């Protein structure tokens, strides 16, 4: 198996496929023989006595698409309501979309899912879309009703394609050279927009576009977060709510991870955009600056950089959707606990990165990799205890996949003795100061206490576990 895609079940499909998908799992895989398959199996894990029966049933009920002559480079899957694709269609089935990037072509398969999952073995509707460059990543729009695809390729470009949009429909203007030539036929499908990375000096002094390590939808599909090979990260705005000048390919927010604090841009005339005029010096900013200057990982010549992005969405009690962001670059891990707060604070012209009303980009250092490379990072769901004040101000529990181990990074809260409950109420503990800060009602005395706690290193203890 080369790639695995797990589709999310949208709320709109609950009334149509709830009986089957509550007890059955559906996944899409790309195999080493060049084929793509859709497997469905029970969510109840088998025991040792039923392992062979479990595997045999999954193989017998799979849907296999024949090889196209080359290996699949990326795969994505999504379950959407049939009405989201064809508004004139009234069916009790949901549509399963499987997209596979094979060499320089995009293969799109669509078939229906009923309550019994019996239609997985039927022939699927197929579309083949030519690509200008080899794809390196695919992902569907997070909206339940959207079928837009986010495609990254080897040229340093990020493109959005809608396989079920009318070719004549218009959207936000594309950048220069970003739109591909659409077919003159009446077939569905339209290239929406494309973004290109900046240039860097390559071999023999030639300017080449930076390669993309990972790209994710953020802000409910209104923006795109990308991580580049030199450690630069940036956000492209799709909604047009922020001013970026005439160049729509410019990052609304950007920065650098690790020791890549200096841009090696091949465009000397164009300076990198600075988002913050002045950041006040606090114990946290001093520590972050020291880490960048003295303890950043050196770039090894001839070794390609590795990195990725993890997005975990959550809903607050007010109904606002937020997301926790993790970015890892080589052996370094960085976190944005609240992307919504970070976005609002950073794009506000009257503020800067130094505001204490919301967490910014933090460096996670309390983890030991034992000289193993990171392969992926996942975030555990936020506990119900964190759904009140300061929910997104706390770091999520993490599952770090290394080369030979799983590492679980967990935040632990010290147990509070019952006899100290009333004393804490009188002494006004740090947690209450944090609540007052989140509500925007913290006075100067409380601010001094929080800064003293930060300087003394009074942080929540974290527990690191290893699994071989």
LODREN-802378 format. One record per residue (C-alpha): residue number from 1; y, z, x. Coordinates in Angstrom, 1 decimal, decimal comma. Each point is the difference from the previous one (the first is absolute). Example, Ala and Ser with C-alpha at 12.3 -4.5 7.8 and 13.67 -1.06 7.14 Angstrom:
NODE | n | py | pz | px
NODE | 1 | -4,5 | 7,8 | 12,3
NODE | 2 | 3,4 | -0,7 | 1,4
***
This chain:
NODE | n | py | pz | px
NODE | 1 | 0,0 | 0,0 | 0,0
NODE | 2 | 3,4 | -1,0 | 1,4
NODE | 3 | 2,4 | 1,0 | -2,8
NODE | 4 | -0,1 | 2,2 | -3,1
NODE | 5 | 2,3 | 0,0 | -3,0
NODE | 6 | 0,0 | 2,7 | -2,7
NODE | 7 | 1,9 | -1,0 | -3,1
NODE | 8 | 1,9 | 2,6 | -2,0
NODE | 9 | -0,6 | 0,3 | -3,7
NODE | 10 | 3,3 | -0,6 | -1,9
NODE | 11 | 0,8 | 2,1 | -3,1
NODE | 12 | 0,3 | -3,1 | -2,1
NODE | 13 | -3,7 | -0,7 | 0,5
NODE | 14 | -1,2 | 3,4 | -1,0
NODE | 15 | -0,6 | -0,9 | -3,6
NODE | 16 | -1,9 | -3,2 | 1,0
NODE | 17 | -2,2 | 1,0 | 2,9
NODE | 18 | 0,0 | 3,7 | -0,1
NODE | 19 | -3,6 | 0,4 | -0,9
NODE | 20 | -1,3 | -2,0 | 3,0
NODE | 21 | 2,6 | 0,9 | 2,7
NODE | 22 | -0,2 | 3,7 | -0,7
NODE | 23 | -3,6 | 0,1 | 1,2
NODE | 24 | -0,1 | -3,2 | 2,1
NODE | 25 | 1,9 | -1,0 | 3,2
NODE | 26 | 1,0 | -3,5 | 0,8
NODE | 27 | 0,9 | -1,0 | 3,6
NODE | 28 | 0,5 | -3,3 | 1,9
NODE | 29 | -1,3 | -0,5 | 3,5
NODE | 30 | 0,3 | -2,8 | 2,6
NODE | 31 | -3,2 | -0,4 | 2,0
NODE | 32 | -0,7 | -1,1 | 3,5
NODE | 33 | -1,9 | -3,1 | -1,3
NODE | 34 | 3,3 | -1,4 | -1,4
NODE | 35 | -0,7 | 0,9 | -3,7
NODE | 36 | 1,9 | 2,2 | -2,3
NODE | 37 | -1,7 | 2,2 | -2,5
NODE | 38 | 0,8 | 2,3 | -3,0
NODE | 39 | -2,3 | 3,0 | -0,3
NODE | 40 | -0,3 | 2,5 | -2,9
NODE | 41 | -2,0 | 3,2 | 0,2
NODE | 42 | -0,1 | 3,4 | -1,6
NODE | 43 | 2,5 | 2,6 | 1,0
NODE | 44 | -2,7 | 2,6 | 0,0
NODE | 45 | -1,2 | 0,2 | 3,7
NODE | 46 | -3,8 | -0,5 | 0,4
NODE | 47 | -2,3 | 2,5 | 1,6
NODE | 48 | -2,6 | -0,8 | 2,6
NODE | 49 | -2,6 | -0,9 | -2,6
NODE | 50 | 2,2 | -2,6 | -1,8
NODE | 51 | 1,8 | -1,5 | 3,0
NODE | 52 | -2,1 | -3,2 | 0,0
NODE | 53 | 0,3 | -0,5 | -3,7
NODE | 54 | 3,8 | 0,6 | 0,2
NODE | 55 | 0,3 | -2,7 | 2,8
NODE | 56 | -2,3 | -2,4 | -1,8
NODE | 57 | 2,0 | 0,2 | -3,2
NODE | 58 | 3,3 | -0,6 | 1,8
NODE | 59 | -1,5 | -3,1 | 1,7
NODE | 60 | -1,5 | -1,4 | -3,2
NODE | 61 | 3,2 | 0,3 | -2,0
NODE | 62 | 2,4 | -1,2 | 2,7
NODE | 63 | 2,2 | -3,1 | -0,4
NODE | 64 | 0,0 | -2,1 | 3,2
NODE | 65 | 2,4 | -2,8 | 0,8
NODE | 66 | -1,3 | -2,5 | 2,6
NODE | 67 | 1,3 | -0,2 | 3,4
NODE | 68 | 2,9 | -2,4 | 0,7
NODE | 69 | -1,0 | -0,7 | 3,6
NODE | 70 | 2,0 | 2,7 | 1,7
NODE | 71 | 0,3 | 3,7 | 0,0
NODE | 72 | 2,3 | 1,8 | -2,5
NODE | 73 | 3,1 | 1,5 | 1,7
NODE | 74 | 1,2 | 2,1 | -2,9
NODE | 75 | -1,0 | 1,0 | -3,5
NODE | 76 | 1,6 | 1,5 | -3,1
NODE | 77 | -1,1 | 0,9 | -3,5
NODE | 78 | 1,7 | 1,1 | -3,3
NODE | 79 | -0,9 | 0,7 | -3,6
NODE | 80 | 2,7 | -1,1 | -2,5
NODE | 81 | 0,1 | -0,5 | -3,7
NODE | 82 | -0,7 | -3,6 | -1,1
NODE | 83 | 3,4 | 0,0 | -1,8
NODE | 84 | 1,8 | 0,5 | 3,3
NODE | 85 | -1,3 | -3,4 | 1,2
NODE | 86 | -0,1 | -1,9 | -3,3
NODE | 87 | 2,2 | 1,4 | -2,7
NODE | 88 | -1,5 | -2,2 | -2,6
NODE | 89 | -3,5 | 1,3 | 0,7
NODE | 90 | -1,3 | 2,9 | -2,1
NODE | 91 | -3,2 | 1,3 | 1,4
NODE | 92 | -1,7 | 3,4 | 0,3
NODE | 93 | -0,7 | -0,8 | 3,6
NODE | 94 | 2,0 | 0,7 | 3,1
NODE | 95 | 0,4 | -2,4 | 2,9
NODE | 96 | -1,4 | 0,7 | 3,4
NODE | 97 | 2,0 | -1,9 | 2,7
NODE | 98 | -1,6 | -0,5 | 3,4
NODE | 99 | 2,1 | -1,6 | 2,8
NODE | 100 | -1,4 | -0,9 | 3,4
NODE | 101 | 1,8 | -1,5 | 2,9
NODE | 102 | -2,4 | -2,4 | 1,7
NODE | 103 | 1,4 | -1,7 | 3,0
NODE | 104 | 3,1 | -1,9 | -1,1
NODE | 105 | -0,8 | 0,2 | -3,7
NODE | 106 | 0,4 | 2,5 | -2,8
NODE | 107 | -2,9 | 0,2 | -2,4
NODE | 108 | 0,7 | 1,7 | -3,3
NODE | 109 | -2,8 | 0,8 | -2,4
NODE | 110 | 0,4 | 1,3 | -3,6
NODE | 111 | -2,6 | 1,2 | -2,4
NODE | 112 | -0,2 | 2,4 | -2,9
NODE | 113 | -1,3 | 3,6 | -0,3
NODE | 114 | -1,4 | 1,2 | -3,2
NODE | 115 | -1,3 | 3,5 | -0,9
NODE | 116 | -3,5 | -0,8 | 1,3
NODE | 117 | 1,2 | -1,8 | 3,2
NODE | 118 | -2,5 | -2,8 | -0,9
NODE | 119 | 2,5 | -2,8 | 0,7
NODE | 120 | 0,1 | 0,7 | 3,7
NODE | 121 | -2,8 | -2,5 | 0,6
NODE | 122 | 1,8 | -2,9 | -1,8
NODE | 123 | 2,0 | -2,7 | 1,8
NODE | 124 | 3,6 | 0,9 | 0,7
NODE | 125 | 3,1 | -2,0 | -0,2
NODE | 126 | 1,0 | -1,1 | 3,5
NODE | 127 | 3,2 | -1,0 | 1,7
NODE | 128 | 0,5 | -1,2 | 3,5
NODE | 129 | 3,5 | 0,3 | 1,5
NODE | 130 | 0,8 | -1,3 | 3,5
NODE | 131 | 1,6 | 2,4 | 2,4
NODE | 132 | 2,5 | -1,0 | 2,8
NODE | 133 | -1,5 | 2,5 | 2,4
NODE | 134 | -3,1 | 2,2 | 0,3
NODE | 135 | 0,3 | 3,0 | -2,2
NODE | 136 | -0,4 | 3,5 | 1,4
NODE | 137 | 0,5 | 2,2 | -3,1
NODE | 138 | -0,1 | -0,2 | -3,8
NODE | 139 | 1,1 | 2,5 | -2,7
NODE | 140 | 0,8 | -0,2 | -3,7
NODE | 141 | 3,2 | 1,2 | -1,5
NODE | 142 | -0,3 | 3,7 | -1,2
NODE | 143 | 1,2 | -0,8 | -3,5
NODE | 144 | -2,8 | -0,1 | -2,6
NODE | 145 | 1,2 | -3,3 | -1,5
NODE | 146 | 1,0 | -1,9 | 3,2
NODE | 147 | -2,3 | -2,4 | 1,8
NODE | 148 | 2,3 | -0,6 | 3,0
NODE | 149 | -1,6 | 0,1 | 3,4
NODE | 150 | 1,4 | 1,2 | 3,3
NODE | 151 | -1,2 | -2,1 | 2,9
NODE | 152 | 0,6 | 0,5 | 3,7
NODE | 153 | -0,9 | -2,6 | 2,5
NODE | 154 | -0,2 | -0,6 | 3,8
NODE | 155 | 3,5 | -1,6 | 0,1
NODE | 156 | 1,7 | 3,3 | -0,6
NODE | 157 | 0,8 | -0,8 | -3,7
NODE | 158 | -0,5 | 2,0 | -3,2
NODE | 159 | -0,3 | -2,2 | -3,1
NODE | 160 | -0,3 | 0,7 | -3,7
NODE | 161 | -2,1 | -2,3 | -2,1
NODE | 162 | -0,7 | 0,1 | -3,8
NODE | 163 | -3,1 | -1,9 | -0,9
NODE | 164 | 0,6 | 0,1 | -3,7
NODE | 165 | 3,8 | -0,8 | -0,1
NODE | 166 | 1,4 | -3,3 | -1,1
NODE | 167 | 1,0 | -2,2 | 3,0
NODE | 168 | 3,3 | -0,8 | -1,7
NODE | 169 | 1,0 | 3,6 | -0,6
NODE | 170 | 2,8 | 1,4 | 2,2
NODE | 171 | 0,4 | 3,4 | 1,6
NODE | 172 | 2,1 | 1,5 | 2,8
NODE | 173 | 1,1 | -2,7 | 2,4
NODE | 174 | -2,2 | -0,4 | 3,0
NODE | 175 | 1,1 | 0,1 | 3,6
NODE | 176 | 0,4 | -3,1 | 2,0
NODE | 177 | -3,3 | -1,7 | 0,6
NODE | 178 | -1,9 | 2,7 | -1,8
NODE | 179 | -1,1 | -1,9 | -3,1
NODE | 180 | -3,0 | -2,2 | 0,4
NODE | 181 | -0,3 | -3,4 | -1,7
NODE | 182 | -1,5 | 0,5 | -3,4
NODE | 183 | -2,5 | -2,5 | -1,4
NODE | 184 | 1,4 | -2,6 | -2,4
NODE | 185 | -2,8 | 0,7 | -2,5
NODE | 186 | 0,2 | 2,3 | -2,9
NODE | 187 | -2,3 | 2,6 | 1,6
NODE | 188 | 1,1 | 3,6 | -0,1
NODE | 189 | 1,2 | 1,7 | 3,1
NODE | 190 | 3,4 | 0,5 | 1,7
NODE | 191 | 1,3 | 1,2 | 3,4
NODE | 192 | 2,6 | 2,6 | -0,8
NODE | 193 | 1,6 | 1,0 | 3,3
NODE | 194 | -0,7 | 0,4 | 3,6
NODE | 195 | 1,3 | 2,4 | 2,7
NODE | 196 | -0,2 | -0,6 | 3,7
NODE | 197 | 0,1 | 2,6 | 2,8
NODE | 198 | 2,6 | -0,1 | 2,8
NODE | 199 | -0,6 | -1,7 | 3,4
NODE | 200 | -1,1 | 1,6 | 3,2
NODE | 201 | -0,6 | -1,4 | 3,5
NODE | 202 | -3,5 | -1,3 | 0,4
NODE | 203 | -1,9 | -1,7 | 2,9
NODE | 204 | 2,1 | -2,1 | 2,4
NODE | 205 | 3,2 | 1,5 | -1,5
NODE | 206 | -0,5 | -1,9 | -3,3
NODE | 207 | 1,2 | 1,6 | -3,2
NODE | 208 | -2,7 | 0,7 | -2,6
NODE | 209 | 0,0 | 1,9 | -3,2
NODE | 210 | -1,5 | 3,5 | 0,1
NODE | 211 | -3,5 | 0,3 | -1,3
NODE | 212 | -0,6 | 2,2 | -3,1
NODE | 213 | -2,4 | 2,9 | 0,3
NODE | 214 | 0,1 | 1,0 | -3,7
NODE | 215 | 2,0 | -0,5 | -3,2
NODE | 216 | 0,0 | 1,8 | -3,3
NODE | 217 | 1,7 | -0,1 | -3,4
NODE | 218 | 2,4 | 3,0 | -0,5
NODE | 219 | 2,4 | 1,2 | -2,6
NODE | 220 | -2,2 | -1,3 | -2,9
NODE | 221 | 0,0 | -3,5 | 1,5
NODE | 222 | 3,7 | -0,1 | 0,4
NODE | 223 | -0,1 | 0,0 | 3,8
NODE | 224 | -2,3 | -0,8 | 2,9
NODE | 225 | -0,7 | 2,3 | 2,9
NODE | 226 | -1,3 | -1,6 | 3,2
NODE | 227 | -1,0 | 1,2 | 3,5
NODE | 228 | 0,4 | -2,3 | 3,0
NODE | 229 | -1,8 | -0,2 | 3,3
NODE | 230 | 2,8 | 1,6 | 2,0
NODE | 231 | 0,0 | 3,1 | -2,2
NODE | 232 | 2,9 | -1,2 | -2,2
NODE | 233 | -0,2 | 0,8 | -3,7
NODE | 234 | 2,2 | -1,4 | -2,7
NODE | 235 | 0,4 | -0,4 | -3,7
NODE | 236 | 0,9 | -3,2 | -1,8
NODE | 237 | 1,8 | 0,4 | -3,3
NODE | 238 | -1,3 | -2,2 | -2,8
NODE | 239 | 2,1 | 1,4 | -2,8
NODE | 240 | 3,3 | -0,9 | 1,6
NODE | 241 | 1,4 | 3,5 | -0,7
NODE | 242 | 1,3 | 0,4 | 3,6
NODE | 243 | 2,5 | -2,0 | 1,9
NODE | 244 | -1,6 | -1,8 | 3,0
NODE | 245 | 2,6 | -2,7 | 0,5
NODE | 246 | -0,8 | -3,7 | -0,3
NODE | 247 | -3,3 | 0,3 | 1,9
NODE | 248 | -2,6 | 1,2 | -2,6
NODE | 249 | -2,6 | 0,3 | 2,8
NODE | 250 | 1,9 | 2,9 | 1,6
NODE | 251 | -1,7 | 3,4 | -0,3
NODE | 252 | 1,8 | 2,4 | -2,3
NODE | 253 | -1,5 | 2,9 | 1,9
NODE | 254 | -1,6 | -0,1 | 3,4
NODE | 255 | -0,9 | 2,0 | 3,1
NODE | 256 | -2,5 | 0,3 | 2,8
NODE | 257 | -3,1 | 2,1 | 0,5
NODE | 258 | -1,3 | 1,5 | 3,3
NODE | 259 | 1,8 | -0,9 | 3,2
NODE | 260 | 1,3 | -3,3 | -1,4
NODE | 261 | 3,5 | 1,4 | -0,4
NODE | 262 | 1,7 | -3,0 | 1,6
NODE | 263 | -0,2 | -3,4 | -1,7
NODE | 264 | -1,2 | -2,8 | 2,2
NODE | 265 | 1,6 | -2,6 | -2,2
NODE | 266 | 0,4 | -3,6 | 1,2
NODE | 267 | 3,2 | -0,3 | -2,0
NODE | 268 | 2,7 | 1,6 | 2,3
NODE | 269 | 2,8 | -0,9 | -2,3
NODE | 270 | -1,5 | 1,7 | -3,0
NODE | 271 | -0,1 | 3,7 | 0,4
NODE | 272 | -2,5 | 2,2 | -1,8
NODE | 273 | 1,5 | 1,4 | -3,2
NODE | 274 | 0,6 | 3,8 | 0,2
NODE | 275 | -0,5 | 1,8 | -3,3
NODE | 276 | 1,5 | 3,3 | 1,0
NODE | 277 | 3,4 | 0,6 | 1,6
NODE | 278 | -0,6 | 3,6 | 0,9
NODE | 279 | -3,0 | 2,3 | -0,3
NODE | 280 | 0,7 | 3,7 | 0,4
NODE | 281 | -1,9 | 1,7 | 2,7
NODE | 282 | -2,6 | 2,4 | -1,4
NODE | 283 | -3,1 | 1,5 | 1,5
NODE | 284 | -2,1 | -2,8 | -1,6
NODE | 285 | 2,2 | -2,8 | 1,3
NODE | 286 | 0,0 | 1,6 | 3,5
NODE | 287 | -3,8 | 0,1 | 0,0
NODE | 288 | -0,3 | -3,6 | -1,3
NODE | 289 | 2,4 | -1,3 | 2,6
NODE | 290 | -1,8 | 1,9 | 2,8
NODE | 291 | -3,3 | -1,5 | -1,1
NODE | 292 | 1,4 | -3,5 | 0,1
NODE | 293 | 1,6 | 0,4 | 3,4
NODE | 294 | -2,8 | 1,9 | 1,9
NODE | 295 | -3,3 | -0,1 | -1,8
NODE | 296 | -0,2 | -3,5 | -1,6
NODE | 297 | -3,2 | -2,0 | 0,8
NODE | 298 | 0,6 | -2,6 | 2,6
NODE | 299 | -0,6 | -3,6 | -0,8
NODE | 300 | -3,0 | -1,3 | 1,9
NODE | 301 | 0,4 | -3,6 | 1,1
NODE | 302 | -2,6 | -2,4 | -1,4
NODE | 303 | -1,2 | 2,4 | -2,8
NODE | 304 | 1,0 | -0,9 | -3,5
NODE | 305 | 1,6 | 2,7 | -2,0
NODE | 306 | -1,7 | 1,4 | -3,1
NODE | 307 | 1,5 | 1,6 | -3,1
NODE | 308 | -0,1 | 0,3 | -3,7
NODE | 309 | 1,7 | 1,3 | -3,2
NODE | 310 | -1,4 | 2,3 | -2,6
NODE | 311 | 1,8 | 0,4 | -3,4
NODE | 312 | -0,9 | 2,7 | -2,6
NODE | 313 | 1,9 | -0,1 | -3,3
NODE | 314 | 0,7 | 3,0 | -2,1
NODE | 315 | 1,9 | 1,0 | -3,2
NODE | 316 | 2,4 | 2,9 | -0,2
NODE | 317 | 0,5 | 2,2 | -3,1
NODE | 318 | 3,1 | -2,0 | -0,8
NODE | 319 | -2,1 | -3,2 | -0,3
NODE | 320 | 1,5 | -1,6 | 3,2
NODE | 321 | -2,5 | -1,8 | 2,2
NODE | 322 | 0,1 | 0,8 | 3,7
NODE | 323 | -2,2 | -0,8 | 3,0
NODE | 324 | -1,1 | 1,7 | 3,2
NODE | 325 | 0,0 | -2,3 | 2,9
NODE | 326 | -2,0 | 0,2 | 3,2
NODE | 327 | 0,4 | -2,3 | 3,0
NODE | 328 | -2,2 | 0,1 | 3,1
NODE | 329 | 0,7 | -1,9 | 3,1
NODE | 330 | -2,6 | 0,1 | 2,8
NODE | 331 | -0,7 | 3,8 | 0,2
NODE | 332 | 3,2 | 1,2 | -1,7
NODE | 333 | 0,3 | 0,9 | -3,7
NODE | 334 | 3,3 | 0,2 | -1,9
NODE | 335 | 0,7 | 1,1 | -3,6
NODE | 336 | 2,6 | -0,5 | -2,7
NODE | 337 | -1,0 | 2,6 | -2,6
NODE | 338 | 2,4 | -1,4 | -2,7
NODE | 339 | 0,8 | -3,7 | 0,3
NODE | 340 | 2,2 | 0,1 | -3,2
NODE | 341 | 2,2 | 2,7 | 1,5
NODE | 342 | 0,0 | -1,7 | 3,4
NODE | 343 | 1,0 | -3,3 | -1,6
NODE | 344 | 2,9 | 1,5 | -2,1
NODE | 345 | 1,3 | 2,0 | 2,9
NODE | 346 | -0,1 | -2,7 | 2,6
NODE | 347 | 1,4 | -2,9 | -2,1
NODE | 348 | 2,9 | 2,2 | -1,2
NODE | 349 | 3,1 | -1,1 | 1,9
NODE | 350 | 1,5 | 3,5 | -0,3
NODE | 351 | -3,0 | 1,7 | 1,7
NODE | 352 | -2,2 | -0,3 | 3,0
NODE | 353 | -3,4 | 0,9 | 1,4
NODE | 354 | 1,1 | 3,5 | 0,8
NODE | 355 | 0,2 | 1,3 | -3,6
NODE | 356 | -2,2 | 3,1 | -0,6
NODE | 357 | -0,5 | -0,8 | -3,7
NODE | 358 | -3,0 | -2,1 | 0,6
NODE | 359 | -2,7 | -0,4 | 2,7
NODE | 360 | 0,3 | -2,9 | 2,4
NODE | 361 | -2,4 | -1,5 | 2,5
NODE | 362 | -2,0 | 2,7 | 1,7
NODE | 363 | -2,4 | -0,1 | 2,9
NODE | 364 | -3,4 | 1,6 | -0,6
NODE | 365 | -1,1 | 1,6 | 3,2
NODE | 366 | -2,6 | 2,7 | -1,0
NODE | 367 | -3,0 | -2,3 | 0,3
NODE | 368 | -2,4 | -0,7 | 2,9
NODE | 369 | -1,6 | -3,4 | 0,2
NODE | 370 | -2,1 | 0,8 | 3,2
NODE | 371 | 0,9 | -3,4 | 1,5
NODE | 372 | -1,3 | -1,9 | -3,1
NODE | 373 | 1,9 | -2,8 | -1,6
NODE | 374 | 1,1 | 0,3 | -3,6
NODE | 375 | -1,5 | -2,6 | -2,4
NODE | 376 | 1,5 | 1,1 | -3,3
NODE | 377 | 1,7 | 2,9 | -1,8
NODE | 378 | -0,3 | 1,1 | -3,6
NODE | 379 | 1,9 | 2,6 | -2,0
NODE | 380 | -1,6 | 2,5 | -2,4
NODE | 381 | 1,6 | 0,4 | -3,4
NODE | 382 | 2,7 | 2,6 | -0,4
NODE | 383 | -1,3 | 3,3 | -1,4
NODE | 384 | 1,3 | 1,2 | -3,4
NODE | 385 | 1,6 | 2,9 | 1,8
NODE | 386 | 2,4 | -2,4 | 1,7
NODE | 387 | 1,2 | -1,7 | -3,2
NODE | 388 | 3,0 | 2,4 | -0,4
NODE | 389 | 2,9 | 0,5 | 2,3
NODE | 390 | -0,2 | -1,6 | 3,4
NODE | 391 | -3,1 | -2,1 | -0,8
NODE | 392 | 0,8 | -2,8 | 2,3
NODE | 393 | 1,5 | 2,3 | 2,7
NODE | 394 | -3,5 | 1,0 | 1,1
NODE | 395 | -2,4 | -2,1 | 2,0
NODE | 396 | -3,1 | -1,3 | -1,7
NODE | 397 | -3,5 | 0,8 | 1,3
NODE | 398 | -1,2 | -2,9 | 2,1
NODE | 399 | -3,3 | -1,7 | 0,8
NODE | 400 | 0,3 | -1,7 | 3,4
NODE | 401 | -2,8 | -2,4 | 0,9
NODE | 402 | -0,5 | -0,3 | 3,7
NODE | 403 | -2,6 | -2,0 | 2,0
NODE | 404 | -2,8 | 2,5 | -0,4
NODE | 405 | 1,4 | 2,8 | -2,1
NODE | 406 | 1,8 | 0,9 | -3,2
NODE | 407 | 2,8 | 2,5 | 0,5
NODE | 408 | 1,3 | 1,9 | -3,0
NODE | 409 | 3,5 | 1,4 | 0,4
NODE | 410 | 0,7 | 2,7 | -2,7
NODE | 411 | 3,0 | 2,1 | -0,7
NODE | 412 | -0,9 | 3,7 | -0,6
NODE | 413 | 2,1 | 2,5 | -1,8
NODE | 414 | -0,3 | 3,6 | 1,1
NODE | 415 | -1,4 | 2,4 | -2,6
NODE | 416 | 2,7 | 2,3 | -1,5
NODE | 417 | -1,0 | 3,7 | -0,4
NODE | 418 | 0,6 | 1,3 | -3,5
NODE | 419 | 2,1 | 2,9 | 1,3
NODE | 420 | 2,6 | -2,3 | 1,6
NODE | 421 | 0,8 | -2,1 | -3,0
NODE | 422 | 2,9 | 2,2 | -1,1
NODE | 423 | 1,2 | 0,4 | 3,5
NODE | 424 | 0,2 | -3,8 | 0,4
NODE | 425 | 2,0 | -0,3 | -3,2
NODE | 426 | 2,6 | 2,4 | 1,5
NODE | 427 | 0,0 | -1,6 | 3,4
NODE | 428 | 0,6 | -3,5 | -1,3
NODE | 429 | -2,8 | -1,8 | 1,9
NODE | 430 | 0,2 | -3,4 | 1,6
NODE | 431 | -1,9 | -1,6 | -2,9
NODE | 432 | 2,9 | 0,9 | -2,4
NODE | 433 | 2,5 | -1,3 | 2,5
NODE | 434 | -1,9 | -3,3 | -0,1
NODE | 435 | 0,1 | -0,1 | -3,8
NODE | 436 | 3,7 | 0,7 | 0,0
NODE | 437 | 0,4 | -2,8 | 2,6
NODE | 438 | -2,0 | -2,5 | -2,1
NODE | 439 | 2,2 | 0,9 | -3,0
NODE | 440 | 3,2 | -0,5 | 2,1
NODE | 441 | 1,1 | 3,7 | -0,5
NODE | 442 | -0,7 | 1,5 | 3,4
NODE | 443 | 2,9 | 1,9 | 1,5
NODE | 444 | 1,1 | 0,3 | 3,6
NODE | 445 | -2,0 | 3,2 | 0,5
NODE | 446 | -3,2 | -1,6 | -1,2
NODE | 447 | 0,7 | -3,1 | 2,3
NODE | 448 | 0,3 | 2,4 | 3,0
NODE | 449 | -3,3 | 1,6 | -0,9
NODE | 450 | -1,8 | -3,3 | -0,2
NODE | 451 | 1,5 | -1,2 | 3,3
NODE | 452 | -1,1 | 3,3 | 1,6
NODE | 453 | -3,5 | -0,4 | -1,3
NODE | 454 | -0,1 | -3,6 | 1,3
NODE | 455 | 1,1 | 1,1 | 3,4
NODE | 456 | -2,6 | 2,8 | 0,1
NODE | 457 | -2,7 | -2,4 | -0,9
NODE | 458 | -0,9 | 1,6 | -3,3
NODE | 459 | -2,0 | -2,8 | -1,4
NODE | 460 | -3,1 | -0,1 | -2,2
NODE | 461 | -3,2 | 0,2 | 2,0
NODE | 462 | -2,2 | -3,0 | 0,0
NODE | 463 | -3,7 | -0,1 | 0,3
NODE | 464 | -1,7 | -2,9 | 1,8
NODE | 465 | -3,6 | -0,7 | -0,7
NODE | 466 | -2,3 | -2,5 | 1,7
NODE | 467 | -3,0 | -1,9 | -1,5
NODE | 468 | -2,3 | -2,0 | 2,2
***
